[in-house]
Amino acid sequence: MSDARFDAAALQGRTAHTMFGIVSAVDPVNHAVKVRIQPENVETGWIPDAGGVHAGDLRIACPSSPGTHVVLQPVEGDGEHLVVTGCVFDTVVMAPVSPLTGAVAQPGELLVKGGCGRPPLSSSGASGTTSSGAGWLHVGSAGVAAGAGNARIVLKDGEISFSVGGTSMTLTSAGLTVSGGDVRTDQHSLNGHVHLLGSQKTEGPLG
């Protein structure tokens, strides 16, 4: 005499379901990937990668890298027709840290950061090297910030600030303030120029 519960469990085990996988190959032109299904590590054929954003004529693409931890969804429950519906962070590939706040993105914020290092190609491998000059974008309730390397721009309510290394410039309703550097045109320097007074020359600017 068989137990119907065992029959139901066996049937469920044969039904295609959502699963995790590790990207093993990437075709950026066709936005497709091959994935090793976990935990069996069986490789799929070329399947659609998750699209970033596709809304009318607005398109944002972010192809997965080999080693990316992704979520696979069977189309209409067919295990032969899988599609990547998203990627997940884990203990190896962690959420990026914002150069603006020094923390990961909080609820209500959007953080885009390049140069985080490619994910390892195997569980025993190491992540790729990071790039200190990569671009980033952080959008939050306090404003918008973007940068690359030691250059950044921050937009807040009533204030726009630029900084490169130790030089910064801030624009507010009170005016423009520059610190840590010089203001130059193609011919003159604010700190080094002199004025003519008749046939005499004045000194450089003071104060």
Buried (B, 14 or more C-beta within 10 A) or exposed (E): EEEEEEEEEEEEEEEBEEBBBBBBEBEEEEBBBBBBBBEEEEEBEEBBBBBEEEEEEEEEEEBBBBBBBBBBBBEEEEBEEBBBBEBEEEEEBEEBBBBBBEEEBEEEBEBBBEBBBBBBBEEEEEBBEEEEEBBBBBBBEBBBBBBBBEBBBBBEEEEBBBBBEEBBBBBEEEEEEBEEBEEEEEEEEEEEEEEEEEEEEEEEEEE
